[in-house]
Amino acid sequence: MYAEERQGEILRRARADGRVDVVGLAEGLSVTSETIRRDLTVLERAGVVRRVHGGAIPVERLGFEPPLSTRNAVMTAEKERIAKAALAELPDEGAVIIDAGSTTGRLAEALPLDRELTVVVNAPPLAAALAGRPNLTVVMLGGRVRRRTLATVADGGDQLLGQLHVDVAFLGTNGLSIERGFTTPDPAEGAMKRAMIAATRRTVVLADHTKVGNDYLARFATLGEIDTVITDAALDAELTGEFEQAGLRMVLA
């Protein structure tokens, strides 16, 4: 088993069991404890587990939210495929919302040069990256900038959204489950996402498969309030079917 495969298995077990311990992993994967400790260090640096005495806990169980810089460095190939698939959801012309996030940011980078679009964003880095594009009109939602996500929240951005009506909103999410719907750790970001949903005809969520099965503090949408989820092909087929039965259109990139 290659190191990447072993680390993927460790993360899978951590998410399934709520925590993992070094001794149990070493015995179960037939490697030394030192190898497991190195693997846990790699996973912690990737922002997906937190080391604790004798083992590790997945960050979802801690309510921990990795910074955007960390999230930009993981699941990169999957996020690129998701962003490419999301291009098919763009209108030929009109207005879209692109939420702050590591996967939605890749969609912003991939926006075509041959369409006249108004793009509403809630992240200063996205506004700066898109403002120079001659085919785009960029609307920046104001508010307080959260350091972890670089998203603007509260303080008027949601009020501006109440005056807009766009064609498609592309949102990110921290968690997605059959029981709780779409969730995020921060209530203020959840409120901004709800305002985005209210301002659009159609909502598309971009989320790699590691977000599925996780629940966070603030729910911003039920399954019935979202039209489409674009994720990667690693999502379990049974889970995909359950979401489709609940009314979600699932696109696997």
NORBELPE-V613478 format. One record per backbone hydrogen bond with DSSP energy under -1.0 kcal/mol. CO is the residue of the C=O (numbers start at 1). NH is the residue of the N-H. If there is no record, write none. Layout:
# NORBELPE-V613478
CO,NH  CO,NH
This chain:
# NORBELPE-V613478
2,6  3,7  4,8  5,9  6,10  7,11  8,12  9,13  10,14  11,15  12,16  13,17  14,18  20,56  21,25  22,26  23,27  24,28  25,29  26,31  32,36  33,37  34,38  35,39  36,40  37,41  38,42  39,43  40,44  41,45  42,46  43,48  44,47  48,59  50,57  52,55  54,22  55,52  56,20  57,50  58,61  59,62  59,64  67,71  68,72  70,73  71,74  75,79  76,80  77,81  78,82  79,83  80,84  81,85  82,86  85,88  86,89  87,90  94,118  95,167  95,168  96,120  97,170  101,105  103,107  104,108  105,109  106,110  108,111  116,94  117,137  118,96  119,139  120,98  121,141  122,152  123,127  124,128  125,129  126,130  127,131  130,133  133,136  135,117  137,119  139,121  144,153  146,150  148,68  151,146  153,144  154,157  156,160  157,161  158,162  160,163  161,164  166,201  168,97  169,204  170,99  171,206  175,183  176,213  177,181  181,177  182,220  182,221  183,174  183,175  184,218  186,190  187,191  188,192  189,193  190,194  191,195  192,196  193,197  194,198  197,200  199,166  202,169  203,227  203,228  204,171  205,230  208,211  209,212  211,176  211,214  218,184  221,182  222,225  223,226  227,249  228,205  229,251  230,207  231,253  232,235  236,240  237,241  238,242  239,243  240,244  241,245  242,246  243,248  244,247  249,229  251,231
